[in-house]
Amino acid sequence: MVILELEIKNDLQELARMGAEIESFGEKNSLQNEAVFDINLVLDELVTNIISYGYEDENVHIIKIVLEKKPDKVSITLSDDAKAFNPLGKDDPDTSIPLEEKPIGGLGIYFVKQKMKNLVYSRKSGRNILKMDKMIN
């Protein structure tokens, strides 16, 4: 089992470093480009939301990301000390509405649910913890 442990600050400029680390992890583990793309896109969406909406102060906070390569999946754990928020508690958007009529927002979490499996949210010791799997075989 190969593990990537990454800590980033609550700064949108950290997204580029996160993306590079995920790309490197994918290369080292011979992951298909589609899987790496999905992992990057999902984490970019989630971390952007944490940074943009999760903190009510200007202090530096650490967001932790752990990727574990297993035979048939990459298990991902994302944790932060932002205000409590369960992204899995949001209702899925109505996908039958034409794109130009859809309200802004809400598609990111829906996309996460579509691309990842076994999503589980918990709140422990003042931290949001989201676990999910990207199936790779």
FIKOLZA-1660 file (N, C-alpha, C; in steps of 0.1 Angstrom, whole numbers, plus 5000, padded with zeros to 4 digits):
% residues 137
   i   px   py   pz ch aa at
   1 5009 4988 5000  A  M  N
   1 5000 5000 5000  A  M CA
   1 5009 5012 5000  A  M  C
   2 5007 5021 4990  A  V  N
   2 5015 5033 4989  A  V CA
   2 5006 5045 4994  A  V  C
   3 5012 5054 5002  A  I  N
   3 5004 5064 5008  A  I CA
   3 5011 5078 5005  A  I  C
   4 5002 5088 5002  A  L  N
   4 5006 5102 5001  A  L CA
   4 4999 5109 5012  A  L  C
   5 5007 5116 5021  A  E  N
   5 5001 5124 5031  A  E CA
   5 5005 5139 5028  A  E  C
   6 4995 5147 5027  A  L  N
   6 4997 5161 5022  A  L CA
   6 4990 5170 5032  A  L  C
   7 4997 5180 5036  A  E  N
   7 4991 5191 5044  A  E CA
   7 4992 5204 5036  A  E  C
   8 4981 5211 5034  A  I  N
   8 4981 5224 5027  A  I CA
   8 4975 5234 5036  A  I  C
   9 4978 5247 5034  A  K  N
   9 4973 5258 5041  A  K CA
   9 4959 5262 5034  A  K  C
  10 4951 5269 5042  A  N  N
  10 4938 5274 5036  A  N CA
  10 4941 5286 5028  A  N  C
  11 4948 5284 5017  A  D  N
  11 4951 5294 5007  A  D CA
  11 4949 5288 4993  A  D  C
  12 4941 5295 4985  A  L  N
  12 4938 5289 4972  A  L CA
  12 4951 5287 4963  A  L  C
  13 4962 5294 4966  A  Q  N
  13 4974 5292 4959  A  Q CA
  13 4980 5278 4961  A  Q  C
  14 4976 5272 4972  A  E  N
  14 4980 5258 4976  A  E CA
  14 4975 5248 4966  A  E  C
  15 4964 5251 4959  A  L  N
  15 4958 5241 4950  A  L CA
  15 4967 5236 4939  A  L  C
  16 4976 5245 4934  A  A  N
  16 4986 5241 4924  A  A CA
  16 4995 5230 4930  A  A  C
  17 5000 5232 4942  A  R  N
  17 5009 5222 4948  A  R CA
  17 5002 5209 4951  A  R  C
  18 4989 5210 4955  A  M  N
  18 4981 5198 4958  A  M CA
  18 4980 5190 4944  A  M  C
  19 4977 5197 4934  A  G  N
  19 4975 5191 4921  A  G CA
  19 4988 5184 4916  A  G  C
  20 4999 5191 4918  A  A  N
  20 5012 5185 4914  A  A CA
  20 5015 5172 4922  A  A  C
  21 5012 5173 4935  A  E  N
  21 5015 5161 4944  A  E CA
  21 5006 5149 4940  A  E  C
  22 4993 5152 4936  A  I  N
  22 4984 5141 4932  A  I CA
  22 4989 5135 4918  A  I  C
  23 4993 5144 4909  A  E  N
  23 4999 5139 4896  A  E CA
  23 5011 5130 4899  A  E  C
  24 5020 5134 4907  A  S  N
  24 5032 5126 4911  A  S CA
  24 5028 5113 4917  A  S  C
  25 5018 5113 4926  A  F  N
  25 5013 5101 4932  A  F CA
  25 5008 5091 4921  A  F  C
  26 5000 5097 4912  A  G  N
  26 4995 5089 4901  A  G CA
  26 5005 5083 4892  A  G  C
  27 5016 5091 4889  A  E  N
  27 5027 5085 4881  A  E CA
  27 5034 5074 4888  A  E  C
  28 5037 5076 4901  A  K  N
  28 5045 5066 4909  A  K CA
  28 5037 5053 4910  A  K  C
  29 5023 5054 4909  A  N  N
  29 5015 5042 4911  A  N CA
  29 5009 5037 4898  A  N  C
  30 5013 5043 4887  A  S  N
  30 5009 5039 4874  A  S CA
  30 4993 5039 4873  A  S  C
  31 4987 5050 4878  A  L  N
  31 4973 5051 4878  A  L CA
  31 4969 5057 4864  A  L  C
  32 4958 5053 4859  A  Q  N
  32 4953 5058 4846  A  Q CA
  32 4950 5073 4847  A  Q  C
  33 4952 5080 4836  A  N  N
  33 4951 5095 4836  A  N CA
  33 4937 5099 4841  A  N  C
  34 4927 5091 4837  A  E  N
  34 4913 5094 4841  A  E CA
  34 4911 5094 4856  A  E  C
  35 4917 5084 4862  A  A  N
  35 4916 5083 4877  A  A CA
  35 4923 5095 4884  A  A  C
  36 4935 5098 4879  A  V  N
  36 4942 5110 4885  A  V CA
  36 4934 5123 4882  A  V  C
  37 4929 5124 4871  A  F  N
  37 4921 5136 4867  A  F CA
  37 4909 5137 4877  A  F  C
  38 4902 5126 4879  A  D  N
  38 4890 5126 4888  A  D CA
  38 4894 5130 4902  A  D  C
  39 4904 5124 4907  A  I  N
  39 4909 5126 4921  A  I CA
  39 4912 5141 4922  A  I  C
  40 4920 5146 4912  A  N  N
  40 4924 5160 4913  A  N CA
  40 4912 5169 4912  A  N  C
  41 4903 5167 4903  A  L  N
  41 4891 5175 4902  A  L CA
  41 4882 5175 4914  A  L  C
  42 4880 5163 4920  A  V  N
  42 4872 5162 4932  A  V CA
  42 4878 5169 4944  A  V  C
  43 4891 5167 4946  A  L  N
  43 4898 5174 4957  A  L CA
  43 4899 5189 4955  A  L  C
  44 4901 5193 4942  A  D  N
  44 4901 5207 4939  A  D CA
  44 4888 5214 4943  A  D  C
  45 4877 5207 4940  A  E  N
  45 4863 5212 4943  A  E CA
  45 4861 5213 4958  A  E  C
  46 4865 5202 4965  A  L  N
  46 4862 5201 4979  A  L CA
  46 4871 5211 4987  A  L  C
  47 4884 5211 4984  A  V  N
  47 4893 5220 4991  A  V CA
  47 4890 5235 4988  A  V  C
  48 4886 5238 4976  A  T  N
  48 4882 5252 4972  A  T CA
  48 4870 5256 4981  A  T  C
  49 4861 5247 4983  A  N  N
  49 4849 5250 4991  A  N CA
  49 4853 5252 5006  A  N  C
  50 4862 5244 5011  A  I  N
  50 4867 5245 5025  A  I CA
  50 4873 5259 5026  A  I  C
  51 4883 5262 5017  A  I  N
  51 4890 5275 5019  A  I CA
  51 4880 5287 5017  A  I  C
  52 4871 5286 5007  A  S  N
  52 4863 5297 5004  A  S CA
  52 4851 5299 5014  A  S  C
  53 4846 5289 5020  A  Y  N
  53 4834 5290 5029  A  Y CA
  53 4836 5285 5043  A  Y  C
  54 4847 5278 5046  A  G  N
  54 4847 5270 5059  A  G CA
  54 4853 5278 5071  A  G  C
  55 4860 5289 5068  A  Y  N
  55 4867 5296 5079  A  Y CA
  55 4861 5309 5081  A  Y  C
  56 4860 5313 5094  A  E  N
  56 4854 5326 5097  A  E CA
  56 4865 5335 5103  A  E  C
  57 4877 5332 5101  A  D  N
  57 4888 5340 5106  A  D CA
  57 4899 5341 5095  A  D  C
  58 4909 5349 5097  A  E  N
  58 4920 5350 5087  A  E CA
  58 4932 5342 5091  A  E  C
  59 4931 5334 5101  A  N  N
  59 4942 5326 5105  A  N CA
  59 4946 5315 5095  A  N  C
  60 4958 5310 5097  A  V  N
  60 4963 5299 5089  A  V CA
  60 4957 5286 5095  A  V  C
  61 4951 5278 5086  A  H  N
  61 4946 5265 5090  A  H CA
  61 4952 5254 5081  A  H  C
  62 4953 5242 5086  A  I  N
  62 4959 5231 5078  A  I CA
  62 4948 5222 5074  A  I  C
  63 4948 5219 5061  A  I  N
  63 4939 5209 5055  A  I CA
  63 4947 5197 5052  A  I  C
  64 4943 5185 5057  A  K  N
  64 4950 5173 5055  A  K CA
  64 4944 5164 5045  A  K  C
  65 4952 5158 5036  A  I  N
  65 4948 5149 5025  A  I CA
  65 4956 5137 5026  A  I  C
  66 4950 5125 5026  A  V  N
  66 4957 5113 5026  A  V CA
  66 4952 5104 5015  A  V  C
  67 4961 5100 5006  A  L  N
  67 4957 5091 4995  A  L CA
  67 4964 5077 4998  A  L  C
  68 4956 5066 4997  A  E  N
  68 4962 5053 4999  A  E CA
  68 4959 5045 4987  A  E  C
  69 4969 5040 4980  A  K  N
  69 4967 5032 4968  A  K CA
  69 4965 5017 4973  A  K  C
  70 4954 5012 4969  A  K  N
  70 4951 4998 4972  A  K CA
  70 4949 4990 4959  A  K  C
  71 4948 4977 4959  A  P  N
  71 4947 4970 4946  A  P CA
  71 4936 4975 4936  A  P  C
  72 4925 4978 4941  A  D  N
  72 4914 4982 4932  A  D CA
  72 4908 4996 4934  A  D  C
  73 4915 5004 4942  A  K  N
  73 4910 5017 4945  A  K CA
  73 4921 5026 4951  A  K  C
  74 4918 5039 4951  A  V  N
  74 4926 5048 4959  A  V CA
  74 4916 5054 4970  A  V  C
  75 4920 5051 4982  A  S  N
  75 4912 5056 4993  A  S CA
  75 4917 5070 4997  A  S  C
  76 4907 5079 4999  A  I  N
  76 4911 5093 5001  A  I CA
  76 4904 5097 5014  A  I  C
  77 4912 5104 5022  A  T  N
  77 4907 5110 5035  A  T CA
  77 4911 5125 5034  A  T  C
  78 4900 5133 5036  A  L  N
  78 4902 5148 5036  A  L CA
  78 4897 5153 5049  A  L  C
  79 4906 5160 5057  A  S  N
  79 4901 5165 5070  A  S CA
  79 4905 5180 5071  A  S  C
  80 4897 5187 5078  A  D  N
  80 4899 5201 5081  A  D CA
  80 4893 5205 5094  A  D  C
  81 4898 5217 5099  A  D  N
  81 4892 5222 5111  A  D CA
  81 4883 5234 5109  A  D  C
  82 4876 5234 5097  A  A  N
  82 4867 5245 5093  A  A CA
  82 4854 5242 5101  A  A  C
  83 4844 5251 5100  A  K  N
  83 4831 5249 5106  A  K CA
  83 4825 5236 5101  A  K  C
  84 4817 5230 5109  A  A  N
  84 4811 5217 5106  A  A CA
  84 4803 5218 5093  A  A  C
  85 4805 5209 5084  A  F  N
  85 4798 5209 5071  A  F CA
  85 4798 5195 5066  A  F  C
  86 4787 5189 5064  A  N  N
  86 4786 5175 5058  A  N CA
  86 4781 5177 5043  A  N  C
  87 4791 5176 5034  A  P  N
  87 4787 5178 5020  A  P CA
  87 4777 5167 5015  A  P  C
  88 4777 5156 5022  A  L  N
  88 4768 5145 5018  A  L CA
  88 4754 5147 5022  A  L  C
  89 4751 5157 5030  A  G  N
  89 4738 5161 5035  A  G CA
  89 4730 5169 5025  A  G  C
  90 4737 5174 5015  A  K  N
  90 4731 5183 5005  A  K CA
  90 4723 5174 4995  A  K  C
  91 4711 5179 4992  A  D  N
  91 4703 5172 4981  A  D CA
  91 4710 5173 4968  A  D  C
  92 4709 5163 4960  A  D  N
  92 4714 5164 4946  A  D CA
  92 4706 5174 4938  A  D  C
  93 4712 5181 4929  A  P  N
  93 4705 5191 4921  A  P CA
  93 4696 5183 4911  A  P  C
  94 4686 5190 4906  A  D  N
  94 4677 5185 4896  A  D CA
  94 4684 5186 4882  A  D  C
  95 4689 5174 4878  A  T  N
  95 4697 5174 4865  A  T CA
  95 4688 5174 4853  A  T  C
  96 4675 5174 4855  A  S  N
  96 4666 5175 4843  A  S CA
  96 4663 5189 4838  A  S  C
  97 4668 5199 4846  A  I  N
  97 4666 5213 4843  A  I CA
  97 4677 5217 4833  A  I  C
  98 4674 5224 4822  A  P  N
  98 4684 5228 4812  A  P CA
  98 4695 5236 4819  A  P  C
  99 4707 5235 4815  A  L  N
  99 4719 5241 4821  A  L CA
  99 4717 5256 4823  A  L  C
 100 4711 5263 4813  A  E  N
 100 4710 5277 4814  A  E CA
 100 4699 5282 4824  A  E  C
 101 4691 5272 4829  A  E  N
 101 4681 5275 4839  A  E CA
 101 4685 5271 4853  A  E  C
 102 4696 5264 4854  A  K  N
 102 4700 5259 4867  A  K CA
 102 4705 5271 4876  A  K  C
 103 4702 5270 4889  A  P  N
 103 4708 5280 4898  A  P CA
 103 4723 5278 4899  A  P  C
 104 4731 5288 4902  A  I  N
 104 4745 5287 4903  A  I CA
 104 4748 5279 4916  A  I  C
 105 4758 5270 4915  A  G  N
 105 4762 5263 4926  A  G CA
 105 4755 5249 4928  A  G  C
 106 4761 5241 4936  A  G  N
 106 4754 5228 4939  A  G CA
 106 4759 5216 4930  A  G  C
 107 4765 5219 4919  A  L  N
 107 4769 5208 4910  A  L CA
 107 4782 5202 4915  A  L  C
 108 4791 5209 4922  A  G  N
 108 4804 5204 4926  A  G CA
 108 4802 5191 4935  A  G  C
 109 4794 5192 4945  A  I  N
 109 4792 5181 4955  A  I CA
 109 4785 5170 4947  A  I  C
 110 4776 5173 4938  A  Y  N
 110 4770 5162 4930  A  Y CA
 110 4780 5155 4922  A  Y  C
 111 4789 5162 4916  A  F  N
 111 4800 5157 4908  A  F CA
 111 4809 5147 4917  A  F  C
 112 4812 5152 4929  A  V  N
 112 4820 5144 4938  A  V CA
 112 4813 5130 4941  A  V  C
 113 4800 5131 4943  A  K  N
 113 4792 5119 4945  A  K CA
 113 4792 5109 4933  A  K  C
 114 4792 5115 4921  A  Q  N
 114 4792 5107 4909  A  Q CA
 114 4806 5101 4906  A  Q  C
 115 4816 5107 4910  A  K  N
 115 4830 5102 4906  A  K CA
 115 4836 5093 4917  A  K  C
 116 4831 5094 4929  A  M  N
 116 4837 5087 4941  A  M CA
 116 4827 5077 4946  A  M  C
 117 4832 5067 4953  A  K  N
 117 4823 5057 4959  A  K CA
 117 4826 5056 4974  A  K  C
 118 4817 5050 4981  A  N  N
 118 4819 5048 4996  A  N CA
 118 4821 5060 5004  A  N  C
 119 4814 5071 5001  A  L  N
 119 4816 5084 5008  A  L CA
 119 4811 5083 5022  A  L  C
 120 4819 5087 5031  A  V  N
 120 4815 5088 5046  A  V CA
 120 4820 5101 5052  A  V  C
 121 4811 5108 5058  A  Y  N
 121 4815 5120 5065  A  Y CA
 121 4814 5118 5080  A  Y  C
 122 4823 5124 5088  A  S  N
 122 4822 5124 5102  A  S CA
 122 4828 5137 5107  A  S  C
 123 4825 5140 5120  A  R  N
 123 4831 5152 5127  A  R CA
 123 4837 5147 5139  A  R  C
 124 4850 5148 5141  A  K  N
 124 4857 5143 5153  A  K CA
 124 4867 5153 5157  A  K  C
 125 4867 5156 5170  A  S  N
 125 4877 5165 5176  A  S CA
 125 4878 5178 5169  A  S  C
 126 4867 5184 5165  A  G  N
 126 4866 5197 5159  A  G CA
 126 4871 5196 5144  A  G  C
 127 4871 5184 5138  A  R  N
 127 4875 5183 5124  A  R CA
 127 4865 5176 5116  A  R  C
 128 4862 5182 5104  A  N  N
 128 4854 5175 5093  A  N CA
 128 4863 5164 5087  A  N  C
 129 4858 5152 5086  A  I  N
 129 4865 5141 5079  A  I CA
 129 4856 5135 5069  A  I  C
 130 4861 5136 5056  A  L  N
 130 4854 5130 5045  A  L CA
 130 4863 5119 5039  A  L  C
 131 4858 5106 5039  A  K  N
 131 4865 5095 5033  A  K CA
 131 4857 5091 5021  A  K  C
 132 4865 5087 5011  A  M  N
 132 4859 5083 4998  A  M CA
 132 4869 5074 4991  A  M  C
 133 4864 5067 4981  A  D  N
 133 4872 5058 4973  A  D CA
 133 4871 5062 4958  A  D  C
 134 4882 5061 4951  A  K  N
 134 4881 5062 4936  A  K CA
 134 4885 5048 4931  A  K  C
 135 4875 5041 4925  A  M  N
 135 4878 5028 4920  A  M CA
 135 4887 5029 4908  A  M  C
 136 4897 5020 4907  A  I  N
 136 4907 5021 4896  A  I CA
 136 4907 5008 4888  A  I  C
 137 4900 4998 4891  A  N  N
 137 4900 4986 4882  A  N CA
 137 4886 4981 4879  A  N  C
% end
